[in-house]
Amino acid sequence: MRHPSDDAEVDLPEDEWKARLTPEQYRVLREQGTEPAFTGTYHATKDSGAYHCAGCDHELFSSAAKFDSGSGWPSFWDAVAADRIGLYNDDKLGYVRVEVRCRRCGSHLGHVFDDGPHPTGKRYCINSIALNFRPDPEK
């Protein structure tokens, strides 16, 4: 059973984020960095389970929505619920992309594109380092 505080916003000062995260996690989650393609832990993971935000442990994506996009990053066609993620325009590269952030703590996760599979047509291209994977319990 979920506890009401599971969805409480996580708002920490930057020094606490630096203490909580590794330097590479901080670069990606708090400074909107990107890990190199095909280097992350989860891009080829096929195990059944849930992907949680590495910043606040909020469940974000399910392995049931994961697919191999060939991009080198874990890709999902949807989040576990629309209220788990926030979408924001990102024009840092000189053109507009849609940034994906954790709705609970504001951490940068990656970007979403309109070239994914059915049923949504979306490709949530997420940095492995922004995620923690929890396998489904043995049945």
Rosetta blueprint (number, residue, H / E / L):
1 M L
2 R L
3 H L
4 P H
5 S H
6 D H
7 D H
8 A L
9 E L
10 V L
11 D L
12 L L
13 P L
14 E H
15 D H
16 E H
17 W H
18 K H
19 A H
20 R H
21 L L
22 T L
23 P H
24 E H
25 Q H
26 Y H
27 R H
28 V H
29 L H
30 R L
31 E L
32 Q L
33 G L
34 T L
35 E L
36 P L
37 A L
38 F L
39 T L
40 G L
41 T L
42 Y L
43 H L
44 A L
45 T L
46 K L
47 D L
48 S L
49 G E
50 A E
51 Y E
52 H E
53 C E
54 A L
55 G L
56 C L
57 D L
58 H L
59 E E
60 L E
61 F E
62 S E
63 S H
64 A H
65 A H
66 K E
67 F E
68 D L
69 S L
70 G L
71 S L
72 G L
73 W L
74 P L
75 S E
76 F E
77 W L
78 D L
79 A L
80 V L
81 A L
82 A H
83 D H
84 R H
85 I E
86 G E
87 L E
88 Y E
89 N E
90 D E
91 D L
92 K L
93 L L
94 G L
95 Y L
96 V L
97 R E
98 V E
99 E E
100 V E
101 R E
102 C E
103 R L
104 R L
105 C L
106 G L
107 S L
108 H E
109 L E
110 G E
111 H E
112 V E
113 F E
114 D L
115 D L
116 G L
117 P L
118 H L
119 P L
120 T L
121 G L
122 K L
123 R E
124 Y E
125 C E
126 I E
127 N L
128 S H
129 I H
130 A H
131 L E
132 N E
133 F E
134 R E
135 P E
136 D L
137 P L
138 E L
139 K L
